[in-house]
Amino acid sequence: MKKLQQKINYQFKDVSLLKLALTHRSTGKNNNERLEFLGDSILGLVI
């Protein structure tokens, strides 16, 4: 995760959220599906 943060020049306060955001739903319980839904809902409100 450190290399990714360096590459995008951003340090996450909570690295576990970054890991969650990058985890596909096919891996099991802890995945990005809830974050995807939240992001889609926010975009729907903004657009």
Secondary structure, DSSP 8 states (H G I E B T S, - for coil): -HHHHHHHT---S-HHHHHHHT--GGG-SSSSHHHHHHHHHHHHHH-
